[in-house]
Amino acid sequence: MASSSIPPTATLTGPYSTKTLSSSSSITTSLSPFFPNKSQKPTKQCSVSVGGVRCQAKNGDNDHLDQGLGKLDRRNMLIGLGAGGLYGAAGLENNPFAFAAPVSAPDFTECGPADKPDGSTIDCCPPITKTIIDFKLPDPGPLRTRRPAQDLAKDPVYLAKYKKAVALMRALPDDDPRSLAQQAMVHCSYCDGGYPQVGFPDLEIQVHFCWLFYPFHRWYLYFYEKIMGELIGDPTFALPFWNWDAPAGMYIPEIFTDPTSSLYDQYRNAAHQPPKLLDLNYGGSDDDVDDATRIKENLTTMYQQMVSKATSHRLFYGEPYSAGDDASPGAGNIESIPHNNIHLWSGDPKQTNGENMGAFYSAGRDPLFYSHHSNVDRMWSIYKDLLGGTDIDKTDWLNTEFLFYDEKKNLVRVKVRDSLDTKKLGYVYDNKVPIPWLKAKPNPRKSQNQRKAAVSSGDLTTAFPATLSDKISVEVARPSTTKRTSEQKKAQDEVLVIKGIEFAGNEPLKFDVFVNDDADSEAGKDQSEFAGSFIHVPHKQKKNIKTNLRLSITKLLEELDAETDKSLVVTLVPKLGKGPITIGGFSIELLNTT
Ligand code: C2O
């Protein structure tokens, strides 16, 4: 539709100069929003060499990735459609454009074929039921305690129940919404373009790469767990979690690897079941790292994703995504790493699409999926219970709705706001499980006097959008070069933004991001210079996926003693992926932490 082809207001931020270019409806998407004409090309004012970055760069005005015109148009359309009753006027926020417009539950009668990564389609649509029940929180009863899967091999009573529950789900007819086959299709339809957004037939519902990631999957597991309990007649039955954040759980849990068990899935990476130590930064190949180093890297990764880089709601939960928005605005920390890496690590690389775990359309066929997500869900609980994290207070998030079939085959409409407290949903996580990453801080690889990036100015990439086919380095200006106080850092986090990452979506993809690193060798995953990764698990959208990556660098700057530097050298190293990846541009911004 016309409105979606209007490019957003583009801000060129970089070490060079800053220009805000406003778009108009006559600009077409083929014209780069970053360099609309030659006269606006920046002039280089920095030089970088071993031992230092010298720069005349202006501090960038920050581009906050507002969707600008495109979004306003869509909101107007939404109101014009007369959906007012649904979206109402409640929850108006300070932003005059931000009319409350949560993504509505899908209309199952509009469900269409989902896209498989290989380009074919698959029918993942659920059975249609006319009556929809609004979810009511259950009466308080005994809590279901979710325990670490690696401990359950030693609990034959529990294990027998779990195996029986999954065996019964497998045995149900494929059109029973409680069957394992249908449960897998839930994920397929919500994640691979099965549902158009209500009111926006050209847009699809997508629950990844955005702030719906945690609540959608919490609800999905809630019903899966209730179905298992119903099938075995034990309402206290709890789904185990794959404790991949602690060394004892950094393997495929033994209970899933017995080929005679209902918990087994034949489409997994055969090299990773022996058991094999998990790589939370996995990017498609097993590298040669000893186990002690790998464990240290994994723990540091957890510390960074959960503690030092989870500085704001946007970084922890993912980017806002409301009715009328294009899918995939940006993933939260844990969704990216290690959630996506673990999908790719688990799936069978011999299958066309890395089935089962390695592609979203098929991931739910493997019982391991639900324990993987149980630990993802546990991270949300740890964030709130242990690390002081809070809920998002935006009504667009709180009022987002999903539909699921419950354990009685009723079709139930749920809202994000009812998912926030696991106790109200009747379950908790075993809190005696050690959390060894809480203090696993990274170390800068270089001593202070060698901390500058060893990239010569001639190696810097200056034109964006750029195709990422090889390693690229770019110099990016910082918004402030005075050392910020801890109060200021508490209020605003410094964030590296990689914008407009565009790719087809059907192939797995990963690139690593380094800041002020050595030009010739990469920092380890437990070192400060490693700023993070972009990682994608194959799932297709109707259009190319275009998303953004935000990485917190406040702590990194302290560790590299770079808080007063005018610019940073950011290096992207492609690790996995076939098709072209386009990078729209970079900026460094101060992002409010609340
Ligand atoms: Cu909906 Cu692990 O993905």
Residues whose N, C-alpha, C, O or C-beta is under 5 A from the ligand:
A	BS01	C2O	none
